[in-house]
Amino acid sequence: MNYDNILITGGAGFVGSNLATAFRRDFPQIRVTAIDNLRRRGSEAALARLAKHSIEFKHGDIRNPEDIKEAGPFDLIIECSAEASVHAGYQSSPNYLINTNLLGTVHCLEAARHYCADVMFLSTSRVYPITQLRNLPLEIKGNRFTIPKNKFGQGWSATGVSEQFSLDGSKSLYGATKLSSELLLTEYNAMYGLRSIVNRCGVITGPWQLGMVDQGFVSLWAARHLFKGDLSYIGFGGKGCQVRDILHVSDLYTLMRYQLENLSDLSGQTFNVGGGEALSVSLAELTNLCQQRAGHTIKLSQQTESRDADVPWYITDTSKVNDLTGWQPEHNLDSILDDIFDWLTDNRRLLEPYFSPK
C-alpha cells in the first residue's frame, strides 16, 4: 500500500486495535497511530497489545479537533470511533452520542481535508430503518426467524439486506448519526476530492472483543457460557429466534486491505459488509453452539417485550462487495467460535472480570 502514516480512530477498541495490529504486521514500514479516549470499559486492556506491535497510542478524543491534530500528519484515516450502542440516548442524554458520532466525524473529515488524506469510514447496518426491518415477512423455522425463499422486495430477500433497501424512517440516533456521517463524507469526496470508502458493517466479532449486553453479543455469549454467568433472550417472544450474520474481524481486514489497494477504482462506493446468509445465527442456535464448547449449560431468562431499537432479523446481502472485489469471508461459524473460545480460555484471568455480570 502506498501510505506512510495511518491514523486509526477508536484505535483501542475491538475493531480499531485489530486493524492496527494487522496493518503493522503486514506493512511494518508504515507508521500506525491509534487514538482513543478510553471511555469504553476494557479498552485499556488493548494498550499493551498496541505497544507490543509498535503502534503509537494517543490518548485523545475526536470530539476535540486539537487531539486529532496532535496525533500528527497522516495520509489515511480509518474512522472506527463511535458510541456504538444502538440503545444509546433512549433513557439518557444523547449529547455524547451525537458529539462523538457526528461532530467527531466532522473533525476527522476536516483533518483529512487538511492533510489531503484518504478516508475509510466504518459505518453500520443500523442505518436501515427499524420499522421497515420489523415489517419484513418473517416466519419461524426451528430456532430462528427466516424469510421464505419466495418472498422478496426492494433491497431485501432471504439472502439478506442490500444497499438498495430503503433508508426512509427512524433508525435510532446511533443509526442516524452514522448515516449523517456517510452523507458528509460523500460531500467531502465531491467537493474536496477526498478518496473514500464506506463499509456498512454488520456484526464484527473475534478475539479481543470485550462484548457487552448492548453490543458484541457473540463474545458475550461465549464468555458467559465459559465463565458461568447469566444471559437473557430479550424481545420478540423471548425465545432467542432473532438472527444476525457475523464476520471475523480478520476477514474485515482482508477486505479493507483490498479496498485500499484498489482505492482509485472503488472510491466513493458504499458497501454492506458482513458474513452473509452462510454465517447467520440466531441467539438460540448460538446458545447451543456455546453449550457444546463450554461443556455445560447456564441460566437463560426470557423477556418477551422488545426494546425500541431491536430488530428480529438482519442478514447482510454482500452481493455488491463480492462482485466488485471478489472478496469472500474465510472464517466459517465454527472457526469464529473456536477462535473466541480459545482466546477466552488462554486469557481467562485477564478477561473474567470484564465479562462478569454487573
N, C-alpha and C positions, 0 to 999 in steps of 0.2 A: 504494500500500500504506500502511496505517495504522501505520507504525513510525517511531520516531525514532532508535533505536540498534540496530544489528545486530552481534552478535559471531559471528565465524566461527572455529571451532577448526580446527587444521590449515590455517590460512589462508595459509601459504606453500607448501602442497602444490599439486599439479596441479589438483585439483577445487576446493579452497578458494580459491586465488588467482583462478581463472577466474570463480567465482561472485562473489567480492568485486568484481572489476572490472566485471562485468556489472551488479550492483546499483548501483554508483556511477554507471555510465553512464546507467542508466535512471531512477535516483532520486537525483539529486545533493544533494537536501535531507537525505537520510538519512546519519547518521554510521555508517560501516562500520569495524569494528576487526577486524584479523586477529591471532590469537595462534598461535604455533608455537614448538616447541623447536629447530627447525632441525637435528634429528638426521639426517634423511634427506639423503644426499648430493645436492646440486643444489638443495635448497630455498632456499639463499641467493641463487640466481640470480633468484628471484621478488621480492626486496626492492625493487629499483629500479623494477620494474613496479608494485608496490603503491604506492610513493611517488608515482610519476607520476600515478596516479589518485586521489591524496589519500586513500589508505586508511591509517589509523593502524595501525602494526605494534607488537605487544607480544611481546618475546622471553620466552616463558613455557611452562610445561608443565602440562597438565591433570592430571597426577599430583599436583600441588601446588595445593590449593584456593586458597591465597593468590595464586597467579599469576592465576587466573580473577578473583578479587576485584579485583586491581589493574588489570585490563582495564577496569574501570568498569561502571556500570549498563547494562543492555540490556533491550529488550523482545522480542527474538527472538534465539535462539541456533541457529546452523546447525552441527551436530556432524559435522565432516568428519575429525576427527583419528583416527588409528588406526595401529597396527603392521599394515600391510595385506598382508603376505606370508602366504599360506596355509601356507607351509613353515616359518614361524617356530616355534621350540620343539622341532622334531623332533630336531635334533642339538645343542641347546644349552638353557640355562635358559629357561623360559617366563616369568620374572618380569616382564621389560619388557612383553611382550605382554599379560599379564593385568593388570598395573598400569595400562597405558595404555588398553586396550580396555574394561576392566570397571570398575576403580576410577576411572579418569578419567571414565567416563560418570556414575558416582555423583556426582562433584564437579560436573560440568556440570549435572546434574539438580537438585542442591541449590542451585546458583546460580540456576537458572531458577525454582525454587520461591521463593527469597528475593525475586527481582525480579518474581514473577508473570509470567514471560516465556513466550512460545510457543517450541516446540521443533520443529525439523526435523532428524530423525535419518537420516543416510545409513548404511544397513546394507549387506548384501551377499548375493548369490545363494549364497554359500558356507555359508549356514545350512542348506542342504539336504544330507542325508547322502551321504557319498562312496559307500558300498556300494550304496545304492539307485540312485544315478545310474549307477554302473558296471553294474548289473544290467538296465538298460533294454535292450530288444531291438534292438540296433544292427546295421546291416549297412553294408558299404562300397559306395558308388556313386561311381565316378570317383575323385576325390582326397579324399573326405570320408566320415565316418560319418553315417548317416541313420537315422531311424526310419520304417519302412514306414507308408504312409498308413492302412492298415487295422489298425494296432496302436495301442492307447491304454489308459490306466488312470487311476486317481485322480490328478489333478493333472499328467498328462503326456500328450503326443501328439506327432505330427510338428510341430505348431505350436509346441511348447515346454513349459516347466515353469511351472505356475501356482502361486498361493498355496495351493492345496489339496493340493500334494504333501506327502507325509509328512515330518515333522521327526524321526522316530524313528531313532536311530543316530548313529554318530560322524561329525562334520563338520569335524574338525581343531580345535585350540584357538582358532585365529583365528575360525572359524565359530561355535564355542561361545560365545566372549566376545561376539560381536556379537548372537547370539540372546539371550543373557542380558541384554544391554543393552536389547534390544527389550522383554523381559518387565518389566524395571524401569520402562521408560518407560510401559508400559501401566498399571502400578500408580500411578505418579505422576499419570498422566492421571485415573485413577479417584479417587484419594484426595485430591489437591490441586487438581484442576480445571485442570491444565496442558493447554492445547490443543497437539496434537502430530500429526505425520505421520511414518511410517516408510517410506522408499524402499529396497527391497532391490535395489541396483544390480548390474547385470552388468558388462561391460567398458566403462568410460568412457574415451574417448580424444579426441585432438585436439591442436592446437598447445600448446606449453609443457608437454608431458608428457615428462619425462626417464625413459623406460622402462628397466626393469632386467630381468634374466633371470627374476626371480620375479614380476614384475607389469609392466603397461604394455607388453605384448608387441607391440602394433601399432606404436607409435612406435619400439620397439627394432628390430623387423623392418625398418622403413623406414630407420632411421638406419644400421644395419649394412650394408644394401644400398648406400646412398648413400655412406657413408664407407669401404666395402670392409672390413668386419670379418667375423668368422666367426659362424655360428649352428648350432644343433643341433635336430633333431627328437628329442624325449625321450619315450620311453614308447609303449605301445600299438602295438608293432611298429616304431617309428621311421620311419614313412612320412609323418608330418605330417597324418594324417587327422582328428585331433581338431578339434572345431568349437566356436566361440563366436559369439555375436552381439555386435555392438559398437554404441556410441552416442556421437555427438558431444557434447562437454561443453556446447555451447551449446543443444542440444536438451534436455539435462537441466535447464539453467537455465530454459528456456521452461516446462517442466512445473512446476518448483518455484515459479516466479512465479505461475502459475495456481493452484496448490495453496494458496499463502499468501494470495492474494487471495480465495479461497473457503474459508478455513480453518474457518469456522463450520459449513459443511456437510461437510467432509472430515476433521475432527479425529477422531483415534482409528483412522484407516484405515492399513493396511499394503499397500503396492503392490510388485509385481515390476516393475522398470523396466529396460528395455534396448531394443535395436534390433529385436528380434523376428526371425522367420524371414527376412524380406527383407534384413536386414543381418547375416546369418550368414556366416561364412567359416571355412574350415579353414586350418591352417598352410601346407599345400602350395598351396592356392589363393592365400593371401596372398603366398607366395614368388613366384608367377608375376606377380601384380599389381605387386609391388615391383620385380621384374626389368624389367618394361616401363617403369616410371618412371625407374629408375636407369640403364637402358641397358646393363647388364652383369649377370653372374652372380657369386655369391660361393661360398665353400666352405660346404657344409652337411653336417655329420656326422650320424650316426644312433646313437641309444641306444635299444635295444629295451625295456629294463626300465623299467617305470613307477614313478614315485615315489609314496610313500604317499598324498599328498593330491591327486594328479592325477585328473581325470575326463576321459573321452574326448569327452563331448558335453554341452553345455548351451546351450540357446536359451531366451530369456525369452518366456513367454506373457504378453503385455501386454494381454490382453482386459479385465481389470478396470480398469486405469487408463485405457484407451481409452474404455471405456463410461462411466465416471464423470466424466471430464474432457474427452473429445473430443480429447485430445492425440494427435498422431502425429509421429514424427521428420521433420524437414525435410531432413536430410542423408542422401544415399544413400552406398553404399560407395565409389564413385568420388570423390565430393566430399570425403568424410572423408580419404581417402588423399591427394588433391590438396592439401588444407589442410596436412596434416602434411609432405608433401614440400616445399611452398612455404616453410613455416616453417623446416624444416631447412636448406634452401638459402640462405634470406635471413640465417640466423643461424649459418652454418657455423662460423665462427671461435670463437664463444662455446660452441657445443654439442659440437663434435667431441671435446673431452677427456672429456666426461661419457659419451659413448657408446662410447668406446674399450674394447675388452675388457680385463678385469683378470685 
